[in-house]
C-alpha cells in the first residue's frame, strides 16, 4: 500500500512538473521563441506590450494567453497566428493588422487540420479574415470582438469568422462588424451559433452553404447589407434571433435558398426591406415569429413547397405576404394579421372568415416597382377593398383559414 501511495505521489509530481509556464515579453523572449520552448500542455503567457511578429506558428498543444494589454501586430503581412495542432487555446489577446490578399485567405488566427481548439475573449482589429477554421472539428470560438478593415467593397474584405469543412463547432457571444460576412460557413456540419451580434457587415451577417444540422439561436443581425443567407442546406434550426434594420434595394432579413426540413421559431423580423425570402424552402416550419414594420414580411417564391406558417404575428408591414405563383401547397393557419378585417361571432378567438394576405397592389409592384409611390394613396386603399370583396387576381390558395383575432403575447 505504501509503495502504491509513493508511486502515485511521484506520478502526480511528474505530471505537475510537466505543466510549465513560459513568459514572453517585449524586452525578452519573443512569442515565437516561447512557443518553440513549450512542451505539449504548457502555458505561454504573453506579457503586456506590442509584438511585431507576423506568422507565429503553433504546432503543439498549449495555452497561449495574454496578460494586460498584450498586442500581436501582424504588420500587414500574412497570418498572425497559424495553428496546426489540436488542443490549442488562445485567449485574452489583441491581434491587429492583417493585409488583404486576393490570392491568399490571410487571417489573424488561422486553424487548419486540428481538433478541439478554443479561441476565447480575443480582440481582432483591421484584419482581412478574423478567425479562419479549415478542416477542423470540436472547436469553440467564444467571446471575441472582431472589427474588419475599412474596406469599401466586398472584394476587399474577408469574413469575420470563417469555417470551411468543419464539424461540431460552437460560435458564441462574439461581436463582429465591418467584414464581408460576419460569420461564414461552408461544408460545416453540426455548428451552433449562439448569442452573437453581427452588424454593419458589407454583405451578410451570417452566410452558410452546404452545412447540414446546424442551429443558430439568440443572435442579432443588424444593419448588414443583407441579414442572413441559408443556402443548399438541410435540417437547420433558427430560434430566438433578431433580424433588424437590414434595409436596401436588395436587402432582406433572412434568405432561404434550396433548404429542406428546417425550422424558424420565435424570431423577430423588424424594419427589413424583405424580412423573409423563401426560394425553394421545402417543408419549412415557421412558428411564433414576429414580422413587424418591414417592407415585405414574407416572400414565398413558387418553388417553396409544403411550408407551414403558424402562430406568427404580422403587424405594420407594407406587404405581409407576396408570391409569384397562383397556386401553392403551403399552409398559413392560426396567425395574427393586423390587416385582418373579419369577425368572430362565436368568440373563440379565431376569425370566422379566412384572411387573404396577398394584396393585389403587391402584384402590381412586382411587375412595376415605380408604382410603389402610390402605396398610401386612396386609390390603392380602394383597390385593396375591392379585391377583398371579389378576389380574382390574388392567389386563392394563399390564405389563413383560421386567423387569430388577438395578438399572441
PyMOL commands that set and color helices and strands:
alter all, ss='L'
color gray80, all
select helices_A, chain A and resi 2-18+31-37+154-156+360-367+369-374+378-389
alter helices_A, ss='H'
color red, helices_A
select strands_A, chain A and resi 21-24+43-46+49-52+56-58+63-66+70-77+81-83+89-91+94-98+107-112+118-120+123-127+129-137+140-142+145-148+161-167+170-172+175-177+183-189+192-194+197-199+204-209+215-217+220-222+226-234+237-239+242-244+252-260+263-265+268-270+274-282+285-287+290-292+296-300+308-310+313-315+319-323+331-333+336-337
alter strands_A, ss='S'
color yellow, strands_A
deselect
rebuild
show_as cartoon
